[in-house]
């Protein structure tokens, strides 16, 4: 359902959120190593997230990427839509262009429930909500 790029964006944002209390800024290398993702991909994703005001960056020797309290409150939906677009929540599970309730694919009804459920998760949960289990040792961003 989510692209690899979107998964990378989610992990990078959650990583930054989990480090919010440290007041540190992190490099592309720091983030890519922690989330086990390609450095080039992480760099591109972070640029998009900064452009969309989901995270921040600063230049210079003490620069890096970070997240603000206001950004911690953003719904996860903002990240998903900024990377994969709004159409993700309307796509056919089999990739058909004309799938609908009146012209369904073989998995239309079941996939619609999954897709709608995932959208609900993205709307209901903030970035902060996703980093809390990590900070409490109940969830992980890496293998």
N, C-alpha and C positions, 0 to 999 in steps of 0.2 A: 504494500500500500504506500509506504513512504519511500522516497528515493534515498539512496545512500547519502547524498548531499544533505538532505533534510535530517536524517539521523545524526549526521556529523554536527549539524547546526544545533540540534537539540542537546547533544552531549556536551558540546563546547559551552553553550549557554548555561547548562546545569552545572558544569564544572566551575565556571566563573561565579555563579550564584552560591555554590557551596563554599567558596572562598571569600564571600562578601565581608565577613567579620574581620578578616585579616588585613583589610585595607591595602592589599598588594595589587600590583598590576602584573599581568602574565604575558609572555611572548608567545608568538605562534608556535615556536618549538616546545615551550612548556606545555601548552594546551595539546598539541598533537601527540606528544609523548604520553601524556596522562590518559588521553582517550583512545590511544592506539590508532591514530588515523594519519593518513598521508599529509605531510606538512604543506604541500602545495594546495591540496584540497581545503585544508583548514584555513589557510590564508585567504583563499577566495571566499569561503563561507563567512569568515569574520568580517571581511570587507562589506559583504551584503548586509550582515547583521548591524554593523555600524551605520550604514547608509539608511537602514530601516529604523534606526534609533532603538534597537533592541539591546545593544550593548554599546560601550564607548571605547575609544582608544585615545591615547596621547603619545606624542612623538618625543624623541630625545632619549638620553641615557637612563632616565628613570621612567620612561614611557612603557606602554603595554596596553593590554586589554583589561577592561574591568566592567562592573555592572553597578548601577545605582539602586537605591532603595525603591525609587519609582519604577524602574525597569524590573525589579524583582516581583512586582505586583502584576506585571503583564500576563495575560492569559497565554498559555502555550499555543493557542490558535494563531497568534501573531507570528510566531516563529514558523509554524507549518505553512501558513499562507504566504509568508514572505519568500520562502524557498520553493515550495511545490505549487503554490497558487491555490485559489479558491476552488478550482475545478476538481481538485482531488476528492472533494466530498460529494461530487456528482458523477464521478466516473463509473463506468461499467467495470465489474470485477473481471471480466474477460477481455476488456479493452475494445469492445464494440462501440462504434460511433453512434448507433441508433438505438441503444438499449434504453427502455423506459417501461413504465407500468403497463402500457398498452402494447409494447413490442419488446418483451423481456428476453434476456439471455437465460440459459438454463439455471444460473445461480442468482438471478436478479433479486428475488425476494429475500433469500438468506444473506446475501452480500449487503443489501441495503441496510439490514439491521446492524451488521458489523460496522459498516461505514458510518451510520448515524450514531452508533455507540461510541466510536472513536472520536467523532466530532464533539460529542458531549463531553468526553474526557478532556479534550483540548480546550473547550470553553470553560469548564468548571475548575480546571487546575491552573494555578499561576506558576511562574518559574520558581518562586519560593516554595510552593507546595511540593515540587519535584525534587528540590535540593534537601528538604528536611530529612527524608529517610536516609539519604546519603550521609548527612552530617551525624545522624543518630546510629550509623552502622547497620541499618536495616536494608539498604539497597546499595548497588554498586554501579559504576560507570565503565568498569573494565573487567576483563575475565579473571 
